[in-house]
Amino acid sequence: MRATAAYIYIRGEYVNERKDLEKARKEAYEAGLLGKNACGSGYDFDMHTHYGAGAYICGEEMVLLESLEGKHGEPRLKPSFPANAGLYGCPTRLQLLQMLKQWPFFLPF
C-alpha cells in the first residue's frame, strides 16, 4: 500500500477518548513508532487526528472524507471510489477503528 499517513477521525463529544488518543500518539512518536524512519524501517509514517462535530452521518465513508477535508459533512454528489480518488483526491483506504480493535479477537480463529 505504501501509505505515508493515517488520519483518525474522532467525534468531538468523545473528550476522554481524544485525550487518550493524543497521549498514545505522542508516545508512539517519542518511541519512534511514528514519524521519520518509523520503527527503523526507512519509511516515514505520520498519524493525524481530526475532531469532527459528531454528526452521525460522518460514519458514511464519502461524508467522512468531506469532513476530513474541512467541508460540511454531506455526501459527495458523484459516485466516488476512495481507492482511486479519496482524501484530497489521492488513493485512500478507509477502515473503522472500531473494527480494527476487534481483530485480535478474530485472528486466533
All heavy atoms as an XYZ file, in Angstrom:
865
protein
N       0.825     -1.189      0.000
C       0.000      0.000      0.000
C       0.871      1.256      0.000
O       0.486      2.253     -0.556
C      -0.934     -0.032      1.208
C      -1.897      1.095      1.254
S      -3.023      0.962      2.622
C      -4.452      0.408      1.768
N       1.990      1.228      0.668
C       2.945      2.349      0.703
C       2.340      3.647      1.230
O       2.658      4.736      0.746
C       3.579      2.549     -0.655
C       4.352      1.342     -1.095
C       5.057      1.554     -2.378
N       5.610      0.270     -2.786
C       6.612      0.119     -3.571
N       7.193      1.171     -4.077
N       7.046     -1.068     -3.892
N       1.456      3.548      2.177
C       0.854      4.735      2.788
C       1.902      5.463      3.620
O       2.781      4.846      4.219
C      -0.320      4.333      3.670
N       1.816      6.761      3.643
C       2.737      7.562      4.443
C       2.030      8.311      5.563
O       2.678      9.010      6.337
C       3.481      8.581      3.558
O       2.522      9.421      2.906
C       4.346      7.878      2.524
N       0.719      8.162      5.634
C      -0.030      8.871      6.671
C      -1.325      8.143      6.998
O      -1.899      7.467      6.155
C      -0.355     10.297      6.217
N      -1.746      8.309      8.243
C      -3.036      7.807      8.698
C      -3.793      8.992      9.285
O      -3.207      9.853      9.951
C      -2.850      6.731      9.763
N      -5.078      9.028      9.018
C      -5.939     10.078      9.562
C      -6.987      9.409     10.427
O      -7.717      8.542      9.952
C      -6.623     10.863      8.441
C      -5.653     11.670      7.614
C      -4.945     11.083      6.575
C      -5.439     13.013      7.881
C      -4.050     11.813      5.811
C      -4.545     13.758      7.122
C      -3.855     13.141      6.097
O      -2.976     13.866      5.344
N      -7.058      9.816     11.663
C      -8.059      9.264     12.566
C      -9.092     10.342     12.849
O      -8.767     11.438     13.300
C      -7.419      8.767     13.880
C      -6.469      7.618     13.573
C      -8.506      8.339     14.868
C      -5.766      7.062     14.785
N     -10.337     10.016     12.546
C     -11.458     10.926     12.770
C     -12.137     10.491     14.063
O     -12.493      9.331     14.216
C     -12.435     10.821     11.604
C     -13.665     11.683     11.733
C     -13.707     12.939     11.148
C     -14.779     11.237     12.429
C     -14.839     13.729     11.247
C     -15.914     12.027     12.535
C     -15.935     13.264     11.942
O     -17.048     14.048     12.052
N     -12.266     11.425     14.985
C     -12.931     11.114     16.251
C     -13.992     12.183     16.512
O     -13.756     13.378     16.300
C     -11.917     11.008     17.416
C     -12.586     10.496     18.680
C     -11.174     12.294     17.629
C     -11.609     10.062     19.755
N     -15.141     11.718     16.914
C     -16.246     12.646     17.175
C     -15.907     13.564     18.340
O     -15.301     13.151     19.319
C     -17.531     11.872     17.441
C     -18.039     11.179     16.181
C     -19.178     10.250     16.428
N     -20.311     10.913     17.066
C     -21.530     10.431     17.063
N     -21.797      9.302     16.446
N     -22.495     11.070     17.674
N     -16.307     14.805     18.216
C     -15.966     15.837     19.179
C     -16.432     15.586     20.604
O     -15.802     16.039     21.553
N     -17.519     14.845     20.760
C     -18.030     14.635     22.121
C     -17.248     13.580     22.898
O     -17.438     13.416     24.092
C     -19.522     14.290     22.109
C     -19.866     12.996     21.444
C     -20.277     13.159     19.994
O     -19.909     14.150     19.352
O     -20.972     12.264     19.501
N     -16.333     12.888     22.244
C     -15.524     11.871     22.922
C     -14.261     12.506     23.497
O     -13.146     12.259     23.041
C     -15.182     10.727     21.975
C     -16.379      9.954     21.502
C     -16.584      9.696     20.161
C     -17.321      9.472     22.406
C     -17.682      8.982     19.725
C     -18.427      8.757     21.984
C     -18.598      8.514     20.641
O     -19.692      7.804     20.215
N     -14.430     13.319     24.514
C     -13.334     14.102     25.080
C     -12.278     13.209     25.737
O     -11.084     13.367     25.477
C     -13.874     15.143     26.093
C     -12.738     15.900     26.749
C     -14.843     16.085     25.404
N     -12.691     12.282     26.586
C     -11.716     11.418     27.269
C     -10.970     10.533     26.283
O      -9.754     10.340     26.395
C     -12.396     10.565     28.338
C     -12.906     11.404     29.481
O     -12.361     12.452     29.797
N     -13.973     10.944     30.113
N     -11.685     10.005     25.308
C     -11.054      9.161     24.297
C     -10.059      9.965     23.463
O      -8.996      9.457     23.097
C     -12.117      8.532     23.389
C     -12.981      7.503     24.081
C     -14.132      8.078     24.898
O     -14.287      9.314     24.961
O     -14.898      7.282     25.470
N     -10.402     11.218     23.201
C      -9.498     12.093     22.453
C      -8.210     12.315     23.218
O      -7.119     12.243     22.658
C     -10.191     13.417     22.155
C      -9.308     14.377     21.385
C     -10.038     15.622     20.995
N     -10.491     16.343     22.174
C     -11.425     17.280     22.163
N     -12.038     17.582     21.042
N     -11.767     17.909     23.252
N      -8.323     12.527     24.527
C      -7.124     12.723     25.351
C      -6.258     11.467     25.358
O      -5.030     11.541     25.250
C      -7.524     13.103     26.774
C      -8.110     14.490     26.893
C      -8.567     14.772     28.313
C      -9.245     16.130     28.403
N      -9.752     16.391     29.763
N      -6.901     10.298     25.481
C      -6.154      9.032     25.458
C      -5.463      8.832     24.113
O      -4.311      8.391     24.053
C      -7.083      7.854     25.741
C      -7.600      7.831     27.172
O      -7.004      8.510     28.039
O      -8.602      7.141     27.417
N      -6.163      9.153     23.046
C      -5.600      9.005     21.709
C      -4.389      9.916     21.524
O      -3.351      9.492     21.015
C      -6.659      9.312     20.651
C      -6.196      9.311     19.207
C      -5.690      7.931     18.800
C      -7.324      9.764     18.289
N      -4.504     11.158     21.945
C      -3.388     12.096     21.804
C      -2.186     11.655     22.642
O      -1.048     11.786     22.196
C      -3.816     13.514     22.185
C      -4.662     14.173     21.132
C      -3.975     14.283     19.782
O      -2.740     14.457     19.707
O      -4.685     14.173     18.770
N      -2.441     11.120     23.820
C      -1.348     10.620     24.663
C      -0.644      9.448     23.971
O       0.588      9.392     23.905
C      -1.887     10.183     26.024
C      -0.821      9.674     26.955
C      -1.413      9.239     28.282
C      -0.301      8.652     29.153
N      -0.793      7.757     30.148
N      -1.423      8.510     23.445
C      -0.856      7.347     22.753
C      -0.100      7.779     21.499
O       0.978      7.251     21.200
C      -1.964      6.366     22.399
N      -0.641      8.743     20.784
C       0.014      9.249     19.574
C       1.359      9.871     19.913
O       2.375      9.594     19.262
C      -0.909     10.273     18.902
C      -0.394     10.858     17.632
C      -1.466     11.815     17.043
N      -0.939     12.505     15.913
C      -0.361     13.707     15.963
N      -0.273     14.353     17.104
N       0.103     14.268     14.871
N       1.385     10.673     20.959
C       2.631     11.315     21.395
C       3.664     10.261     21.805
O       4.840     10.349     21.434
C       2.345     12.260     22.561
C       3.559     12.996     23.069
C       3.220     13.903     24.228
C       4.502     14.547     24.752
N       4.283     15.261     25.994
N       3.224      9.255     22.561
C       4.132      8.186     22.985
C       4.689      7.419     21.786
O       5.870      7.045     21.776
C       3.416      7.223     23.935
C       3.116      7.816     25.289
C       2.249      6.925     26.164
O       1.878      5.804     25.735
O       1.927      7.354     27.280
N       3.857      7.186     20.776
C       4.300      6.466     19.580
C       5.364      7.263     18.821
O       6.352      6.690     18.346
C       3.111      6.159     18.680
N       5.185      8.580     18.738
C       6.197      9.410     18.088
C       7.496      9.400     18.903
O       8.582      9.263     18.338
C       5.695     10.850     17.908
C       4.959     11.064     16.614
C       3.573     11.085     16.576
C       5.643     11.256     15.423
C       2.888     11.291     15.393
C       4.973     11.453     14.231
C       3.600     11.474     14.226
O       2.929     11.665     13.048
N       7.382      9.542     20.208
C       8.572      9.555     21.061
C       9.336      8.231     21.007
O      10.563      8.209     21.093
C       8.187      9.887     22.508
C       7.752     11.325     22.696
C       7.165     11.606     24.066
O       6.976     10.671     24.880
O       6.857     12.787     24.322
N       8.621      7.128     20.841
C       9.251      5.806     20.777
C       9.770      5.479     19.373
O      10.376      4.425     19.171
C       8.251      4.737     21.218
N       9.532      6.370     18.411
C       9.997      6.139     17.053
C       9.110      5.205     16.249
O       9.509      4.739     15.180
N       7.913      4.932     16.758
C       6.980      4.069     16.031
C       6.272      4.816     14.908
O       5.788      4.207     13.960
C       5.949      3.484     16.992
C       6.523      2.660     18.152
C       5.423      2.263     19.118
C       7.251      1.446     17.619
N       6.204      6.133     15.024
C       5.620      7.009     14.011
C       6.620      8.109     13.690
O       7.518      8.390     14.471
C       4.316      7.640     14.516
C       3.133      6.721     14.773
C       2.003      7.495     15.445
C       2.642      6.095     13.486
N       6.439      8.738     12.542
C       7.296      9.852     12.152
C       8.354      9.431     11.152
O       8.195      8.463     10.415
N       9.458     10.175     11.124
C      10.564      9.871     10.216
C      11.159      8.520     10.568
O      11.385      8.230     11.738
C      11.645     10.951     10.300
C      11.186     12.322      9.898
C      11.143     12.445      8.399
C      10.782     13.877      8.018
N      10.506     14.000      6.617
N      11.419      7.709      9.559
C      12.034      6.395      9.750
C      11.275      5.577     10.801
O      11.861      5.024     11.733
C      13.512      6.549     10.111
C      14.271      5.256     10.009
O      13.922      4.368      9.246
N      15.324      5.148     10.789
N       9.983      5.495     10.655
C       9.109      4.806     11.631
C       9.575      3.372     11.863
O       9.822      2.623     10.915
C       7.663      4.820     11.143
N       9.742      3.017     13.087
C      10.172      1.671     13.500
C      11.523      1.276     12.896
O      11.819      0.092     12.768
C       9.126      0.613     13.140
S       7.546      0.827     13.941
N      12.313      2.252     12.497
C      13.606      1.949     11.893
C      13.485      1.315     10.526
O      14.404      0.648     10.051
N      12.351      1.512      9.861
C      12.054      0.844      8.591
C      12.595      1.563      7.365
O      12.599      0.998      6.271
C      10.540      0.718      8.434
O       9.963      2.019      8.313
N      13.006      2.821      7.531
C      13.407      3.608      6.375
C      12.240      4.351      5.736
O      12.423      5.097      4.791
N      11.042      4.128      6.243
C       9.844      4.794      5.740
C       9.336      5.802      6.756
O       9.454      5.596      7.959
C       8.723      3.782      5.458
C       9.043      2.844      4.332
C       9.491      1.559      4.589
C       8.896      3.241      3.009
C       9.799      0.689      3.554
C       9.193      2.385      1.967
C       9.648      1.108      2.252
O       9.943      0.265      1.226
N       8.765      6.867      6.238
C       8.148      7.874      7.087
C       6.654      7.595      7.159
O       6.030      7.300      6.133
C       8.369      9.282      6.524
C       9.852      9.626      6.414
O      10.661      8.970      7.094
O      10.190     10.543      5.656
N       6.098      7.655      8.362
C       4.667      7.419      8.524
C       4.143      8.311      9.635
O       4.607      8.240     10.777
C       4.376      5.951      8.860
C       2.912      5.621      8.773
C       2.320      5.336      7.552
C       2.127      5.633      9.909
C       0.968      5.057      7.462
C       0.766      5.350      9.833
C       0.193      5.059      8.602
N       3.194      9.164      9.286
C       2.617     10.095     10.250
C       1.163      9.754     10.522
O       0.475      9.186      9.680
C       2.704     11.532      9.729
C       4.131     12.031      9.715
O       4.791     11.970     10.771
O       4.590     12.474      8.648
N       0.709     10.117     11.721
C      -0.681      9.914     12.108
C      -1.280     11.261     12.491
O      -0.715     11.974     13.317
C      -0.794      8.962     13.301
C      -2.232      8.637     13.640
S      -2.381      7.452     14.986
C      -2.471      8.562     16.371
N      -2.366     11.603     11.844
C      -3.055     12.862     12.099
C      -4.405     12.562     12.734
O      -5.053     11.575     12.399
C      -3.266     13.625     10.796
C      -2.023     13.798      9.998
N      -1.100     14.769     10.253
C      -1.529     13.073      8.960
C      -0.101     14.670      9.404
N      -0.337     13.636      8.607
N      -4.834     13.419     13.629
C      -6.162     13.253     14.224
C      -7.042     14.427     13.804
O      -6.587     15.549     13.679
C      -6.095     13.171     15.760
O      -5.355     14.276     16.260
C      -5.424     11.891     16.204
N      -8.292     14.109     13.566
C      -9.268     15.114     13.171
C     -10.468     14.980     14.094
O     -10.997     13.884     14.264
C      -9.696     14.891     11.712
C     -10.753     15.838     11.254
N     -10.459     17.096     10.781
C     -12.095     15.723     11.201
C     -11.582     17.706     10.460
N     -12.591     16.884     10.707
N     -10.877     16.088     14.684
C     -12.013     16.071     15.594
C     -13.219     16.653     14.879
O     -13.207     17.798     14.470
C     -11.689     16.867     16.859
C     -10.389     16.423     17.460
C      -9.286     17.266     17.481
C     -10.243     15.140     17.966
C      -8.089     16.841     18.002
C      -9.036     14.705     18.482
C      -7.963     15.570     18.495
O      -6.766     15.134     19.006
N     -14.231     15.822     14.697
C     -15.428     16.245     13.989
C     -16.494     16.768     14.925
O     -16.385     16.678     16.146
N     -17.533     17.298     14.332
C     -18.634     17.868     15.103
C     -19.521     16.802     15.720
O     -20.373     17.099     16.536
C     -19.464     18.790     14.226
N     -19.326     15.567     15.314
C     -20.097     14.486     15.909
C     -21.347     14.112     15.155
O     -22.199     13.430     15.680
N     -21.446     14.537     13.907
C     -22.622     14.189     13.118
C     -22.636     12.686     12.839
O     -21.638     12.120     12.419
C     -22.629     14.965     11.808
N     -23.764     12.072     13.059
C     -23.904     10.627     12.843
C     -23.582     10.254     11.401
O     -22.971      9.224     11.137
C     -25.328     10.191     13.199
C     -25.597      8.741     12.901
C     -25.136      7.745     13.756
C     -26.283      8.356     11.757
C     -25.369      6.406     13.491
C     -26.518      7.022     11.486
C     -26.057      6.055     12.355
O     -26.280      4.735     12.088
N     -23.946     11.106     10.471
C     -23.756     10.798      9.055
C     -22.277     10.666      8.694
O     -21.926     10.055      7.690
C     -24.456     11.846      8.159
C     -24.564     11.336      6.729
C     -23.739     13.181      8.246
C     -25.475     12.138      5.853
N     -21.380     11.201      9.505
C     -19.945     11.111      9.208
C     -19.415      9.687      9.323
O     -18.248      9.438      9.039
C     -19.148     12.062     10.089
S     -19.361     13.789      9.601
N     -20.252      8.745      9.696
C     -19.860      7.351      9.672
C     -19.892      6.780      8.264
O     -19.292      5.748      7.995
N     -20.547      7.460      7.344
C     -20.588      7.032      5.948
C     -19.304      7.514      5.290
O     -18.885      8.652      5.465
C     -21.822      7.634      5.266
C     -22.188      7.014      3.951
C     -21.421      7.607      2.780
O     -21.156      8.834      2.795
O     -21.079      6.857      1.867
N     -18.644      6.646      4.517
C     -17.279      6.940      4.077
C     -17.136      8.191      3.216
O     -16.165      8.935      3.375
C     -16.648      5.742      3.373
C     -17.282      5.307      2.100
C     -16.593      4.090      1.505
O     -15.847      3.383      2.194
O     -16.819      3.858      0.303
N     -18.057      8.472      2.315
C     -17.929      9.672      1.485
C     -18.108     10.942      2.314
O     -17.439     11.936      2.097
C     -18.940      9.648      0.333
C     -18.697      8.554     -0.680
S     -17.113      8.749     -1.528
C     -16.190      7.399     -0.836
N     -19.008     10.894      3.282
C     -19.223     12.032      4.169
C     -18.002     12.229      5.061
O     -17.563     13.355      5.305
C     -20.492     11.836      5.023
C     -20.692     13.004      5.969
C     -21.705     11.669      4.131
N     -17.429     11.137      5.516
C     -16.220     11.205      6.346
C     -15.091     11.895      5.591
O     -14.391     12.749      6.145
C     -15.802      9.798      6.762
C     -14.501      9.662      7.529
C     -14.567     10.433      8.839
C     -14.200      8.198      7.797
N     -14.907     11.557      4.332
C     -13.864     12.211      3.527
C     -14.116     13.706      3.412
O     -13.191     14.515      3.521
C     -13.785     11.570      2.137
C     -13.253     10.139      2.105
C     -13.371      9.567      0.698
C     -11.827     10.070      2.602
N     -15.363     14.082      3.196
C     -15.708     15.504      3.115
C     -15.340     16.214      4.415
O     -14.746     17.285      4.407
C     -17.204     15.687      2.827
C     -17.624     15.276      1.436
C     -17.119     16.229      0.368
O     -17.484     17.415      0.394
O     -16.352     15.770     -0.491
N     -15.676     15.617      5.548
C     -15.393     16.219      6.847
C     -13.887     16.322      7.090
O     -13.400     17.338      7.575
C     -16.055     15.402      7.957
O     -15.839     16.011      9.203
N     -13.151     15.293      6.731
C     -11.691     15.329      6.893
C     -11.051     16.435      6.055
O     -10.030     17.011      6.445
C     -11.076     13.983      6.504
C     -11.229     12.859      7.516
C     -10.799     11.533      6.900
C     -10.448     13.142      8.781
N     -11.651     16.729      4.920
C     -11.137     17.785      4.053
C     -11.584     19.171      4.509
O     -11.292     20.169      3.864
C     -11.564     17.540      2.604
C     -10.876     16.336      1.992
C     -11.357     16.023      0.589
O     -12.360     16.635      0.130
O     -10.739     15.158     -0.052
N     -12.310     19.238      5.621
C     -12.738     20.520      6.172
C     -14.033     21.048      5.591
O     -14.399     22.195      5.814
N     -14.721     20.210      4.856
C     -16.000     20.610      4.258
C     -17.147     20.182      5.160
O     -16.961     19.431      6.103
C     -16.148     19.966      2.874
C     -15.036     20.345      1.916
C     -15.135     19.554      0.644
C     -13.922     19.798     -0.245
N     -13.865     18.847     -1.354
N     -18.333     20.678      4.831
C     -19.526     20.298      5.586
C     -19.802     18.812      5.363
O     -19.656     18.307      4.254
C     -20.720     21.141      5.125
C     -21.942     20.949      5.948
N     -22.005     21.315      7.272
C     -23.138     20.409      5.651
C     -23.206     21.011      7.744
N     -23.908     20.458      6.776
N     -20.158     18.103      6.416
C     -20.375     16.664      6.348
C     -21.610     16.277      5.568
O     -22.645     15.987      6.153
N     -21.508     16.279      4.254
C     -22.595     15.866      3.373
C     -22.030     14.904      2.335
O     -20.862     15.000      1.967
C     -23.222     17.074      2.669
C     -23.922     18.014      3.618
C     -24.583     19.183      2.913
O     -24.449     19.292      1.675
O     -25.221     19.974      3.601
N     -22.853     13.986      1.829
C     -22.360     13.033      0.825
C     -21.856     13.733     -0.434
O     -22.372     14.776     -0.823
C     -23.586     12.182      0.503
C     -24.513     12.377      1.648
C     -24.243     13.754      2.176
N     -20.843     13.148     -1.040
C     -20.357     13.664     -2.320
C     -21.396     13.352     -3.389
O     -22.033     12.306     -3.380
C     -19.023     13.013     -2.677
C     -17.925     13.449     -1.731
C     -16.586     12.905     -2.133
N     -15.584     13.458     -1.215
C     -14.298     13.232     -1.307
N     -13.823     12.451     -2.254
N     -13.462     13.778     -0.447
N     -21.556     14.271     -4.315
C     -22.596     14.123     -5.325
C     -22.280     13.046     -6.355
O     -23.145     12.330     -6.793
C     -22.844     15.463     -6.022
C     -23.369     16.569     -5.110
C     -23.516     17.868     -5.890
C     -24.714     16.170     -4.519
N     -21.042     12.948     -6.764
C     -20.704     11.956     -7.778
C     -20.260     10.659     -7.116
O     -19.689     10.674     -6.031
C     -19.597     12.488     -8.684
C     -18.316     12.821     -7.940
C     -17.280     13.373     -8.877
C     -16.036     13.742     -8.062
N     -14.996     14.272     -8.849
N     -20.498      9.549     -7.764
C     -20.007      8.290     -7.198
C     -18.486      8.337     -7.133
O     -17.828      8.777     -8.061
C     -20.471      7.236     -8.198
C     -21.472      7.892     -9.060
C     -21.236      9.355     -8.984
N     -17.968      7.934     -6.023
C     -16.527      8.000     -5.842
C     -16.028      6.661     -5.317
O     -16.722      5.967     -4.584
C     -16.188      9.111     -4.857
O     -14.807      9.149     -4.637
N     -14.845      6.313     -5.700
C     -14.203      5.109     -5.215
C     -12.927      5.539     -4.506
O     -11.946      5.885     -5.161
C     -13.924      4.146     -6.374
C     -15.174      3.750     -7.104
C     -15.529      4.360     -8.290
C     -16.020      2.782     -6.576
C     -16.694      4.017     -8.948
C     -17.191      2.429     -7.216
C     -17.532      3.045     -8.406
N     -12.933      5.566     -3.160
C     -11.796      6.084     -2.402
C     -10.460      5.444     -2.767
O      -9.427      6.082     -2.690
C     -12.155      5.796     -0.947
C     -13.619      5.632     -0.940
C     -13.996      5.108     -2.285
N     -10.475      4.188     -3.191
C      -9.210      3.535     -3.562
C      -8.574      4.217     -4.770
O      -7.358      4.160     -4.947
C      -9.445      2.060     -3.849
N      -9.387      4.876     -5.588
C      -8.870      5.602     -6.753
C      -8.666      7.080     -6.456
O      -7.634      7.645     -6.811
C      -9.812      5.460     -7.945
C      -9.928      4.030     -8.409
O      -8.972      3.275     -8.320
N     -11.096      3.661     -8.891
N      -9.659      7.703     -5.875
C      -9.600      9.136     -5.585
C     -10.405      9.403     -4.329
O     -11.612      9.573     -4.384
C     -10.156      9.943     -6.750
N      -9.733      9.437     -3.198
C     -10.403      9.641     -1.921
C     -10.015     10.956     -1.280
O     -10.282     12.030     -1.829
N      -9.346     10.888     -0.142
C      -8.965     12.080      0.616
C      -8.014     12.951     -0.192
O      -6.983     12.474     -0.667
C      -8.321     11.663      1.943
C      -8.021     12.783      2.930
C      -9.311     13.477      3.380
C      -7.284     12.242      4.133
N      -8.376     14.198     -0.387
C      -7.602     15.168     -1.164
C      -7.311     14.661     -2.577
O      -6.291     14.983     -3.169
C      -6.298     15.542     -0.442
C      -6.522     16.067      0.944
C      -6.025     15.390      2.053
C      -7.253     17.234      1.167
C      -6.232     15.865      3.333
C      -7.472     17.708      2.447
C      -6.966     17.024      3.521
O      -7.178     17.492      4.802
N      -8.193     13.810     -3.106
C      -8.043     13.297     -4.456
C      -7.013     12.182     -4.591
O      -6.718     11.734     -5.691
N      -6.473     11.710     -3.486
C      -5.457     10.654     -3.505
C      -6.081      9.298     -3.191
O      -7.133      9.232     -2.567
C      -4.388     10.952     -2.451
S      -3.510     12.486     -2.748
N      -5.437      8.210     -3.607
C      -5.940      6.886     -3.232
C      -6.064      6.778     -1.714
O      -5.166      7.197     -0.975
C      -4.875      5.935     -3.767
C      -4.205      6.694     -4.858
C      -4.236      8.137     -4.425
N      -7.174      6.252     -1.247
C      -7.474      6.241      0.181
C      -8.060      4.899      0.597
O      -8.906      4.342     -0.093
C      -8.497      7.354      0.515
O      -7.952      8.608      0.090
C      -8.815      7.406      1.985
N      -7.614      4.406      1.741
C      -8.187      3.195      2.341
C      -8.893      3.616      3.618
O      -8.274      4.185      4.502
C      -7.074      2.194      2.652
C      -7.524      0.992      3.442
C      -8.356      0.054      2.556
N      -8.681     -1.166      3.275
C      -9.902     -1.475      3.657
N     -10.903     -0.680      3.395
N     -10.139     -2.595      4.290
N     -10.177      3.339      3.701
C     -10.957      3.679      4.883
C     -11.208      2.439      5.715
O     -11.582      1.394      5.189
C     -12.301      4.286      4.490
C     -12.238      5.648      3.819
C     -13.587      6.007      3.236
C     -11.800      6.699      4.797
N     -11.005      2.546      7.004
C     -11.281      1.434      7.910
C     -11.720      2.017      9.250
O     -11.064      2.915      9.768
C     -10.036      0.570      8.118
C     -10.283     -0.652      8.956
C     -11.242     -1.623      8.276
O     -11.068     -1.972      7.131
N     -12.264     -2.031      8.986
N     -12.791      1.504      9.793
C     -13.260      1.971     11.091
C     -12.370      1.412     12.192
O     -12.092      0.212     12.226
C     -14.703      1.540     11.332
C     -15.747      2.141     10.403
C     -17.105      1.536     10.693
C     -15.795      3.638     10.541
N     -11.918      2.267     13.097
C     -11.100      1.798     14.208
C     -11.864      0.820     15.080
O     -11.290     -0.092     15.660
C     -10.610      2.971     15.063
C      -9.448      3.750     14.501
C      -9.086      4.892     15.438
C      -8.245      2.876     14.262
N     -13.157      1.008     15.148
C     -13.978      0.087     15.929
C     -13.793     -1.332     15.405
O     -13.745     -2.282     16.165
C     -15.440      0.503     15.841
C     -16.370     -0.369     16.643
C     -17.801      0.145     16.583
O     -18.099      1.121     15.911
N     -18.680     -0.513     17.283
N     -13.646     -1.472     14.096
C     -13.406     -2.781     13.508
C     -11.976     -3.245     13.776
O     -11.736     -4.397     14.094
C     -13.650     -2.741     11.996
C     -15.103     -2.524     11.624
S     -16.140     -3.931     12.053
C     -15.479     -5.167     10.976
N     -11.016     -2.342     13.636
C      -9.615     -2.713     13.824
C      -9.338     -3.204     15.233
O      -8.559     -4.128     15.431
C      -8.698     -1.524     13.508
C      -8.607     -1.115     12.053
C      -7.752      0.134     11.910
C      -8.047     -2.230     11.200
N      -9.977     -2.594     16.213
C      -9.716     -3.003     17.589
C     -10.258     -4.393     17.893
O      -9.865     -5.020     18.859
C     -10.263     -1.974     18.580
C     -11.750     -1.996     18.760
C     -12.193     -1.020     19.813
C     -13.666     -1.194     20.097
N     -14.113     -0.374     21.184
N     -11.141     -4.904     17.042
C     -11.706     -6.234     17.229
C     -10.835     -7.339     16.634
O     -11.005     -8.500     16.963
C     -13.104     -6.315     16.600
C     -14.098     -5.319     17.150
C     -14.428     -5.554     18.618
O     -14.358     -6.668     19.100
N     -14.767     -4.502     19.324
N      -9.894     -7.003     15.755
C      -9.100     -8.002     15.052
C      -8.419     -9.015     15.966
O      -8.420    -10.203     15.658
C      -8.077     -7.341     14.149
C      -8.667     -6.792     12.896
C      -9.993     -6.762     12.553
C      -7.977     -6.193     11.823
N     -10.149     -6.175     11.331
C      -8.931     -5.796     10.860
C      -6.641     -5.918     11.565
C      -8.586     -5.191      9.676
C      -6.299     -5.312     10.389
C      -7.264     -4.954      9.464
N      -7.818     -8.618     17.084
C      -7.145     -9.627     17.917
C      -8.073    -10.746     18.391
O      -7.631    -11.864     18.604
C      -6.630     -8.823     19.120
C      -6.488     -7.434     18.589
C      -7.610     -7.272     17.589
N      -9.350    -10.449     18.508
C     -10.296    -11.471     18.939
C     -10.636    -12.459     17.827
O     -11.001    -13.593     18.074
C     -11.585    -10.828     19.473
C     -11.345     -9.950     20.660
C     -11.401     -8.572     20.557
C     -11.026    -10.515     21.897
C     -11.166     -7.767     21.656
C     -10.796     -9.722     22.998
C     -10.852     -8.341     22.883
N     -10.514    -12.019     16.571
C     -10.858    -12.873     15.442
C      -9.665    -13.638     14.885
O      -9.817    -14.690     14.294
C     -11.498    -12.042     14.321
C     -12.810    -11.455     14.716
C     -12.949    -10.073     14.891
C     -13.931    -12.251     14.919
C     -14.161     -9.525     15.259
C     -15.147    -11.701     15.270
C     -15.261    -10.348     15.454
N      -8.467    -13.106     15.026
C      -7.285    -13.727     14.426
C      -7.035    -15.156     14.886
O      -6.649    -15.988     14.068
C      -6.053    -12.852     14.668
C      -6.042    -11.521     13.914
C      -4.804    -10.726     14.284
C      -6.099    -11.738     12.407
N      -7.217    -15.505     16.158
C      -6.929    -16.888     16.569
C      -7.851    -17.923     15.902
O      -7.516    -19.090     15.851
C      -7.174    -16.879     18.068
C      -7.078    -15.453     18.473
C      -7.550    -14.664     17.294
N      -9.006    -17.484     15.390
C      -9.962    -18.435     14.814
C      -9.648    -18.619     13.387
O      -9.867    -18.880     12.483
C     -11.392    -17.946     15.029
C     -11.703    -17.765     16.470
C     -11.745    -16.506     17.036
C     -11.920    -18.862     17.283
C     -12.033    -16.350     18.385
C     -12.199    -18.706     18.622
C     -12.249    -17.441     19.173
